[in-house]
Amino acid sequence: MIEISQIAVPLDAGVSEEACLDACHAEARRLLGVRDPDIASIALHRRSVDARRKRDVHLTLSARVALADPALESDALGRVPERDRNRVRAVEEPEPAWPAAVPAAARPLERPVVVGAGCAGLFAALALAEAGLEPLLIERGDDARRRTRSVERFQTERTLDPESNIQFGLGGAGTFSDGKLNTGTRNPAHRQILRTLVEAGAGREILWDAKPHVGSDVLPAVVTRIVERVRDLGGEVRFRCRLVDIDRAPDGSPRAITVEARDGGAASQERIPAARVILACGHSARDVFELLRRRSFALERKTFAMGARIEHLQADIDRAQYGPAAGHPALGAAPYKLVAHLPGGRNVFTFCMCPGGEVVAAASEIGGVVVNGASLHARAGRNANAALLVNVTPADLPGDDPLAGVDLQRACERAAFELGGGGYRAPAQLVGDFLAHRPSGGPGRVEPTYPLGVTWTELDRALPPHVADALRAGIPALGRRLRGYDDSEAVLTGVESRSSSPVTVVRDRSCCAVGAPGLFPCGEGGGYAGGIMSAATDGIRCAEALIASLR
C-alpha cells in the first residue's frame, strides 16, 4: 500500500468521512499520477486538527491507497514530485490477528481464569477465547445494564453499592469516563483493539481520528457485545463474583482461587481450581491488594497522582484552542492536554480531559468522595473538565508499607467526604480563591456539574500539602500555555484520587508475578497500564504469555 500524509483540507470540506475520502482521492491522483480506475481502494488512516495558526485552522488527513495493479506501485512512487516525497511512502499493513488456536493436546485440564472485566480483563479473556481456551472471566460488579442502574441510583439517591459503581462492573472504570482511546505508544495490537471495538458497535471514526473516543453512552453496549463474543467461543462470564483468596502451591504458583458470589442479599463461597490466572482487578480493588500482601506476593509502591477536577466553560476552551474557527461543526468540542514542570521535580498535568462532559461521582467505598470525568459521544455539554494532578512518589509516603499509597488515597477521600458535609457532596473551590488561600462562597460563570452537589470550601483540607502547593504553582503556568486556563471563576472539585494504581504487582519477563508462575498481574491494577488502550494491550500481552506457558 501507499500512504499519503499531510493532506490539508478546509473545515468546510471535511465534516463527513465521504468528504475526507474525496479529498484523499484527489490528492492520490495528483501525487501518484494515476486515474480513478488505477485505485483499487483508498482508506482514511488518520484525521487530525491543525490549529497552530488560529487564522488557518484546518483538518490534516492521511490515507492508505491500494492500486489495482501492485506492479504499478514503484512507478507511481517515482512520479511523486520532489517537494512532496516526504509525504508519500510504501507501507505494509498486516492484518491484526488474535493468538493462534492452542492445539487440543496442549490445552490444560483446568480452564484459565481472568479476574476483572475491565479493559485488560475483557481483552485478555477474548484473546484466550479466540485461542480456544474457553476461559472463566469473573467480575465483582454487575453487567452493563445493572451497573448503569447502580450508577444512576447512586447519583440520584446517594445509595452507593460498593461492588457495582463507576469503578467496578463490566468495562471497568473506563466505561463511565468517556472512553478515550488515544495513547502515546505504538503497538500492533492497537489496530486490533480498535477494530474489535468497531465490530462491537463503536463508531468507525475511532479507526482514523487522531483523538478517538467512544462515549460513556455507547460503551456499555460495546463491552456487552465483547462479553457475548467470549461466551460464543465457549468462555464463561460470571458477574457479582469477587476474588477473596488465592491458594498457592509450594513453588508459589496458584492452584486454586476462592470466590464469593452474591445473589441478592445472600453470599456463597466457591473454591475453583486454577493453575493459570490473569489478575486484572483494576486500580481500585484495594481488597485484592490487601489479599496479595497477606499471601506474600511481591508488591512495590509506584508513583501515582492526586488532585482535583477542573471545570471551564467549553466555549472558552474552544476559543482558546481554535480562535475564530471555534464552534465549527468539523471541530466539535476542543480537547487539551497540558503539563507544567515545576522546580524540584514536581509535575502538574491534566489527565482524562472530557470535552463537553461532566464531573461524576466515582466513589467505591462507603464514606469517601472521589471525582472523575465523563463525556457522552456527542460531547455537547456546557462545561469542559479534566483531572488536574500532581505526581506522588514513593518517597512522599511514610514507612515501607507497599500499600501506603492506598492509605493516602483513602485518607483524602474520607477528608473530602467530611469537607463536603456528608451525603457524598463534594468539596469545591473557585480557582481564584484557591490561588488566594481563601474559601469560596459560591459559583461564578462556571456551574459545577458534579451530580450530588458541592460544598464551597477550601480544598487544601482534603489534599496532601505538597499536592496543593504544586497546584498553586502549576495553574498559572498552565494559564500561560492555554489562554484562560487560570480563569479565577473556573471550578476545582475534589478529590481526584483514582487516576492510577499506587501499587505494582511485580512481574518477571514472562509476565508472571515474581515467585508465582502461572499468575499474571495485568493492566492498571497490576501497575502496567494507564488508560483503555494500554490496559487492553496489556491484557492481550498477558494472554499471549499464558498461552506461551502451555507450550
N, C-alpha and C positions, 0 to 999 in steps of 0.2 A: 504494500500500500504506500501511498504518498501522503505525507502530512503537510498541510499548508497552514501556517500560523500568521498572527498579526494582521488579520483581515479586519480593517476598520469599517464599522457600519454606523450610520447616523441613528440616533434614538428612534426617530420616526419610522425607520425602515426595519427595525429589529424587534418588534414586540413578540411575534409568533415564531415557532420553530420553522414554519414554512418560509417566512420572510428571511430568516437567517440562512436557511439552505439555499435560497435563491441567490443571496449574496455570495455564498461559498461557491456555487456553481459558476457564477460569472467570473470569480477570481481564478478558479481552476482552469477555465477555458483560456483566460488571458495569460496566466503564468506558464501553463504547460503546452499551449499552442494546440489544443485538442478541440474537437467538436463534441456536441452532446452525445452522439452515438458511440463515441470512444469511451465515455464514462459509464462503467457498469454500475457503480454505486458511489454515493457520497454520504458521509455521516458527520453530523455535528459532533466535534470532540470536546470543545470547551467554549464557554461563553463567559466573559467577564466584563466588568465596567471599568473603563479608563477615566478616572476623574482627577487626573493630575493637574489638568488645566480646567478650571471651573467654567471658562467660557467655551470650552470644547469637550464637554462630557459625551462620550460615545461608547458603543459596545466594541469589544475586540473578540474576534472569533478565531477558532482553529477548526479545521475539518480534515477528515481522512478520506482519500479518494482511491477507489479501485478502478483500474482501467479494464475495458472489455478484453483487451489482448495484453497480458502481462509483459509480453516481449517488447511492447512499446514504452515500457516504463523508463528505461535508460535514455531513449531518445527524448521523451517528454522532459526528463530532468535536465537534459543537455540544452533544451530550448529556454530554460528559465533565464530571464535577464540577469546580468551580473549583479545589479543592485538588489535583487530580491532573493539571491541564493541562500542567504542566511535564514530565510523564512520557509524554505522548502527542503524536505528530506525524505528519504525512503525509510519506512518503519515496518517492523513486524508486529502484528497484534495477535499473539497466541490466544486461543480460546481458553478462558478460565475453566478449570476442572476441579472437581472435588477429589479427595484421595481415592486411589484405585480400590476397587472392592477387595476385601480380605478373603482369601480362599477359605472355603468351609472348614478344611482341615486345620487351619490356623486360628479359627475363632475360639475364644475362651468359653468354658462351660458357664461362667458367670457373666452376665451382660455388664458392660461398663456403666458406671453411674456418673451422671453430671449433676452437681449440686448448684442450683441457681439458674433461673430462666431469664436473666438479663441478656445484654448483647453478647457477652462472652459465652455464657452457657448455652444460649439458643444456637449460635453458630457452631459451637463445639458439638452439640447434640446432632445438629443437621449434618455435619461432616461425618460423624460416626454412623449415622443412619444411612447416608449415601454410600458408605463403605460396607454396608450390610451387617453392622454390628448390633442393631436393634437396641439402642441404649435406653436406660431408665433415666429420665430427667425429672428431678424433684424441685419444687418451688414452694417456699414457705407462704407466699401470698396467694392471691386469687388469680383466676383467669382475667382476661381484659375486661369483660362485661361486668363481672362482680367487683373487680378492682376499681373501675370507674365509679361505680356506685359508692364504694367505700370512701374514695377521694371526695366525691360530691357531698356525702354525708358529713365528713369532717369539715368541709369548707362552708357548710350551711348550718350544721347543728353543733359543731365543736366536739363531736364524738370521734375520738381517734381510735382506730384499730391498729394496734402495734404490729400486726402481721400483714396487713394489706393497706398500703398507703402510697404516697408518692415515691418512697424508697423501695418498697417490696411489692412483688407481684410480677406477672408476666411482662416482659420487656425491661424490667429493672428501672432504675432511676431515669434512664433516657427517654422512656415513654412519655413522661409528662414534663419534659424540658426542651421542647421544640424539635428535637430530632435532627440536630446539626450533624452533617456528615463530612465536613471539611477536616483535613488532617495535615499536619506538617511533614509527614513522612510518605515515602513511596513504597508500595508493596504490590506484587502481582495479585494478591488476594483482594485488594480494594475494588477492582473492577468486578470481580466475582460477587463481592458483597453487595455492591450497588445493583447489579443485575438481579440478584436474588430478591432484593427489596422491591424492585420494579415488578418482578413476576408476582410478588405478594401484594401488589396494589399501590405502591408508592408511585408518584408522578415520574414520567420519563425524563423530566428535566434534570433529575439528580445525576443522570449519566453524563451531562456536559456542563452543568452550572458550576462555576468556579467556587461558589459558596453554597453547596446544596443543603437543603433541609427538607424534612418530610412534614412536620407539623404535628402537634400533640393531639389534634382531632383526627388525624389519619393513622398515626402509628398503632393504636390499639388493634385495628383491623389487620394491619400488616403483620404484626407479631403473631396474631391468632392464626393467620394462614401459614406462617412458618411452622408453628406447632402442629397444624394439620398435616403438613408435609412430613414431619418427623413421624407422626403416627401412621401415615400412609405407608411409610417404609418399614414399619414393624416396631418402631420405638414406643415406649410407654411414657406418658407425662402425667405426673401427679401434682395437684395443687393442694394448698393447705397442708403441706408435708415438710416439716422442718428438721434439719440435721441437729441431733442433740449429742451424739457421741461417735467416736471413731475407735474401733478396736484394732490395735497394732500387733503384728506378728513379732517374733523375737528379732528379726532383722529390721524392724521399723516400718515395714510395708503395711498397708491397710489389709485387713482380712474381712472386716465387716463394718457396716455403719448402723447406727440406731437412729431411727427417725420417729418423730411424733406427728401423727396425723390428727386433724380435728374435723369432726363432722357436727356442725352446730356447736353446742357447748361441751360435748364430750371429747376427750382426748385419749388416744391409744398409741402405744409404742410398738415398734416392729424392728427386729434385727434382720438386716439384709446382707447376705454375703457379698463382699465387694473387694476384689483384688486390685481393681483399677478404678480410680475416682478422679474426675476433673472437678476441682473445687473452685467454682465461680460464684462466690457468695455475695459479691458486691461490697462497696466501701462502707456500708452502714451496718453490716452484720457483726455487731460488736460481740454478741454471744458466741459467734463462731471463733472470733479472735481469742476470746477467753477459753474456749474449748481447746484450741490449738496450744495455747500456753500451758494449760493443765495437762495435756497429753505430750508435752515436751517436744513439740515441733519447733524448728528453728525460726524465730521471729526477729525482725530488726525494725527499729524506728526508721522512718523515712521522712523527708521533707514534704510538707503539705502546705495548705494555705487557709487563711481565715480572713474574714472581713464582713462586708455588708453588700446589699443590693443597692445600686444607684439608679434612680429614675430621672429621665428628662422627657420633655415633650418630643415626640418623634419628629414633628415638623422642624424643631430646632436642629436636631441631628441631621435631618435631610438637607437643610440649608447649609450646614457646616460642611457636609461631605460633597454635595452636588451643586452648590451655588444656584444660579438661575434655573438650572435644569431640575431642581427639586420638585417632586410631585409628578414627574413624567411617568406614564404607565409602564414604560420599558424598564424603569429603575426599581420601582417598589420602595419599600421602607429601607432606609440606609442602615447597614451594619457598621460596626467599628471594632477595632482590636488595638489596644493601647498598652504600653508599658513605660514605666519610668524607673531608671536605675538610680538608686539613691546612694549617697556616700555611706561607706561602711558595709556595702554588700547587700542591703535590702532591696527588694524589688516590689513595686506596686504595679499591678497589672489587672486587666479586665479578662473575664472568662465567661463563656456561655452567654454571649450577648444575644438578647432576644428583641429584634426589631418589632415594633407594633405589638408587643407582648404584655405580660402582666407578671407581677411577683406572686409566687404561690406559697402556700403553707406546706412545708416539706418535713414536718416532724415525724419521727418514727418511735419516739419514746414518750411516755406519759410525763408531763411536767417540763417539757423542753420546747423551745421555739427555734425552728430552723426555717430559713427562707431559701427559695430557689427561683428560677425564672422559667417562663414558658411562652411559646408563641403558637398560635394556630397556623394552618397552612397559608392563609391569606395575609397574615401579619398586618392586620388592619386596625390594631388597637391605637389609642391616642398616645400612649407612652412607649418609650424605649427603656429597656432595663438591662443591666449586666451585673455580674458579680464583680466587685471591686476588692481585690485581695492583696494580702501581704504574705510572703513566704514565712513559714515557721519551720525552723531547722531542728534536728535532734539536739543541738547544743542549747536551744532555748528551753528545753524541758528538764525538770529536776530528776535526780536519781538515775537508775539504769533500767527501769521497767520498760519493756518494749511497747507496752500499751499506755505509756504516759501521754501520748498524743490524743488517744481516745478520752482519757481523763480530762484533758484540757478542753476538748470539744464539748464534752458533756457539761462541764462546769459553766462554760459560756452559754450554752443553750438553756440551762436552768436559770442562769442570771437573766437572760433575755426574757424568759417566761415571767419571772418576778418583776422585772422592769416594765413589762407590758401590762402588768396588773392582773394576770391570770386569764383564763379562757382562751389561751393561745393568741391573744392580741400581741402584736409585735412592736418593739420599741422603734421609734423613728425620729429623725432629726434633719432639719434643713442643712444643706452643705455650708451655707454662710454661718449658721450658728455653730456647726461642728468646728469649723476653722477658727471661730472666735471663742471657743470653750464656753458656750452658753446654751442652756436648754432651749428647745423650740416650743412654741405655744400653739402651732397650727400650720397648715399648708399655705403656700403661695400659689403660683401659677400651676404647679405640678401637683395633682391629686394622687396620693399613693393608691396603688391597685391591690395591695395585699388583702385577700378576701375576708379575713376575720377581724379587720380593723387594726388601727395603730394607736399607740400611746406616745404623745410627743414628749420627748425627754432628752437625755444625754446618752449617747451610745457608748461612751467610754466605760460606763459601769458594766457593760456586757462583753468587752473586748480586752484581750491582753494589752498591757500598756504599750509594748513595742509595736503592736499592730495599729493601735490608734495613732501613735506618734508618726508612724510611717505613712498612714493615710493622709494625715495633715500635711506632710511634706510632699506627698505624691500628687494630690488632687490639683494644686496649682501647676505642677509640672505637666500633668496631662492636659490641663487647660491651654497650655502653650502649644500642644500638639493638635488639639481639636478645639476649634473656637467654641466657647461657651460651655465647655465641659465642667468648668468650675463655677457655673452659674449658682449664685447664692440661694436660689429657690429650688434647685434640684433636691431630690429626697434620698436620704440614706435610710434603709430599713435593715434591721439585724435580727439574728446573726446568720451570715453565710458561712457555714462550718463544714459542709459535706462536699466540697469540690473534688476532693480526692481522699484516698485512704492514708492514714498516718502510719500504716504498718506495711511491711513487706514480709510475705511468707517466703523465706529464702529457698530458691530452687537452683538446681545444677544445670549443666549444658543439655541434659536430656529433658528439661522442663519438669523434672520430678523435684519434690521437696527434698532438701538435703537430709539424708538419713532416712528417707521414706520412699523407696522405689515403688512406683505404682500410684502415688498421689501427686496430682498435677495442679499446683496453685495457678490460678488463671485470672486474667482480666484486672479490673480496678480493685477488687477485694484483695487480690494477691499482691497488689502493688506493681502491676505490669502493664497498665493502660491508663488513659486519661481522656476517654470520650468514646462515643459509639463506635467509630471506625477502628480505633486502636484496640478496643475491647473485643470486637468481633474478630479482628485479625488474630489476636492472641488466642481466642477460642479455637480458631482453625489450626493455629500452630500447635496448641496442646493436643488437639485431636490427632493431628499427624504424628506427634511424638508418642501418643498412646498406641496408635496403630504400628509404629515402628517397633515398639516394645514387644509386640506379638511375634515379630519375626526373629 
